[in-house]
């Protein structure tokens, strides 16, 4: 599983979300020095065609392309992986049964039920020998469930024990909404600590989201092996807002 080969809590892999419907976002993030990008099909208007172009561009730059799929549908997972995604993040994996279904959609037989599509980008358009295409799909593609509900936290140890689950991503935002509290509430912290403990016990990487570099440093110190920092849309919005506000502040007014 080479995606996490050099990752550690001291030097976690650093990625960012891609939400804007333009391949230039991937170009910019690759140039910025991120290790990977997560193309977000859950909370953005992106479609599979554009996602496939982004996957190709990221791969050409040497940046690992992950895709957050919108749900657990095997058809979507298969198409994303055939497009050459390095792995998937899957939202709302709340139970061992959910994890088993996701793994089955991600892995080829006998490990799962993914259909063979060796004439796709993942198979170099039919040039990769079938045995190698299947090996890569079963050994090198990463399957990362998102734990973002009280049920998922309670089931964390069982989810992490499912063969084919490579890591977990902790969704603090949805977890706090599920619990009806703010994201910095103690009950959220305690729940995330339990999930991190389960990941450490299973010997599998654990990841989380952060908004900027200071929060990324604090989050890394909690023991994560991968971080997803910011996203292209919010980076643009914050920079645009701060530049316009700085100009108006310096000229002494809003007119």
Residue pairs with C-beta under 8 A, 6 or more apart in sequence:
1 139
1 140
1 142
1 166
2 140
3 13
3 36
3 64
3 86
3 87
3 140
3 142
3 166
4 13
4 142
4 166
4 167
4 205
4 225
4 226
6 13
7 13
7 205
7 225
7 226
8 225
9 220
9 221
9 222
9 223
9 224
9 225
10 220
12 207
12 220
12 224
12 225
12 226
12 227
13 35
13 36
13 225
13 226
13 227
14 34
14 35
14 36
14 216
14 226
14 227
14 229
15 34
15 35
15 36
15 37
15 38
15 64
15 66
15 226
15 227
15 228
15 229
16 29
16 34
16 37
16 38
16 228
16 229
16 230
16 231
16 232
16 235
17 37
17 38
17 40
17 68
17 209
17 228
17 230
17 231
17 232
18 25
18 26
18 29
18 37
18 38
18 39
18 40
18 44
18 46
18 54
18 231
18 232
19 25
19 40
19 43
19 44
19 46
19 231
19 232
19 233
20 44
20 232
20 233
20 236
21 44
21 45
21 46
21 50
23 50
23 53
23 54
23 57
25 54
25 232
26 37
26 39
26 54
26 57
26 58
26 61
26 63
26 65
27 57
27 61
28 232
29 37
29 63
29 232
30 37
30 57
30 58
30 61
30 62
30 63
34 63
35 63
35 64
36 58
36 63
36 64
36 65
36 66
36 86
36 226
37 54
37 58
37 63
37 64
37 65
37 66
38 66
38 67
38 68
38 89
38 228
39 46
39 51
39 54
39 55
39 65
39 66
39 67
39 68
39 85
40 46
40 68
40 231
41 47
41 48
41 51
41 67
41 68
41 69
41 70
41 76
41 80
42 68
42 69
42 70
42 71
42 91
43 68
46 54
48 76
48 79
48 80
48 83
51 67
51 80
51 83
52 83
52 84
52 121
54 65
55 65
55 67
55 83
55 84
55 85
55 121
56 83
56 84
56 121
58 64
58 65
59 65
59 84
59 86
64 86
64 87
65 84
65 85
65 86
66 85
66 86
66 87
66 88
66 89
66 142
66 144
67 80
67 85
67 87
67 88
67 89
68 88
68 89
68 90
68 91
68 146
69 76
69 77
69 80
69 88
69 89
69 90
69 91
70 76
70 91
71 91
71 92
72 90
72 92
72 93
72 98
72 101
72 102
72 105
73 105
74 101
74 104
74 105
74 113
74 114
77 88
77 90
77 102
77 105
77 106
77 114
78 105
78 114
78 115
78 117
80 88
81 88
81 106
81 114
81 122
81 137
81 141
82 117
82 120
82 121
82 122
82 123
83 120
83 121
83 122
84 120
84 121
84 122
85 141
86 140
86 141
86 142
87 141
87 142
87 143
87 144
87 166
88 106
88 141
88 142
88 143
88 144
89 144
89 145
89 146
89 169
90 102
90 143
90 144
90 145
90 146
91 146
91 148
91 171
91 174
92 98
92 146
92 148
92 149
92 152
92 174
93 99
93 102
93 145
93 146
93 147
93 152
93 159
94 149
94 151
94 152
94 155
95 151
95 152
95 155
95 158
95 159
96 155
96 158
96 159
96 161
96 162
98 145
98 159
99 145
99 158
99 159
99 162
99 165
100 162
102 143
102 145
103 111
103 112
103 143
103 162
103 163
103 164
103 165
104 112
104 113
104 114
105 112
105 113
105 114
106 112
106 114
106 137
106 141
106 143
106 164
107 113
107 114
107 137
107 138
107 143
107 164
108 114
108 116
108 134
108 137
108 138
111 138
111 163
111 164
112 138
112 164
114 137
116 130
116 133
116 134
117 123
118 126
118 128
118 130
118 133
119 125
119 126
122 128
122 133
122 136
122 137
123 133
128 136
142 166
142 167
143 164
143 165
143 166
144 165
144 166
144 167
144 168
144 169
144 207
145 152
145 159
145 165
145 168
145 169
146 152
146 168
146 169
146 170
146 171
146 174
147 153
147 156
147 159
147 168
147 169
147 170
147 171
147 175
147 195
148 170
148 171
148 172
148 173
148 174
148 175
148 178
149 174
149 175
149 178
150 175
150 178
150 179
150 191
152 159
152 195
153 175
153 191
153 192
153 194
153 195
156 168
156 194
156 195
156 198
156 199
157 198
157 201
157 202
159 165
159 168
160 168
160 198
160 199
160 201
160 202
160 204
161 202
165 204
166 204
166 205
167 199
167 204
167 205
167 206
167 207
167 225
167 226
168 195
168 199
168 204
168 205
168 206
168 207
169 206
169 207
169 208
169 209
169 228
170 192
170 195
170 196
170 206
170 207
170 208
171 209
172 183
172 188
172 192
172 208
172 209
173 183
173 209
175 188
175 191
175 192
176 182
176 183
176 185
176 188
179 185
179 187
179 188
179 191
181 187
181 188
182 188
192 208
195 206
196 206
196 222
196 223
196 224
199 205
199 206
200 206
200 223
205 224
205 225
205 226
206 223
206 224
206 225
207 224
207 225
207 226
207 227
207 228
208 219
208 222
208 224
208 227
208 228
209 227
209 228
209 229
210 216
210 218
210 219
210 227
210 228
210 229
210 230
211 229
211 230
211 234
212 229
212 230
213 229
215 229
216 227
216 229
219 227
220 227
248 254
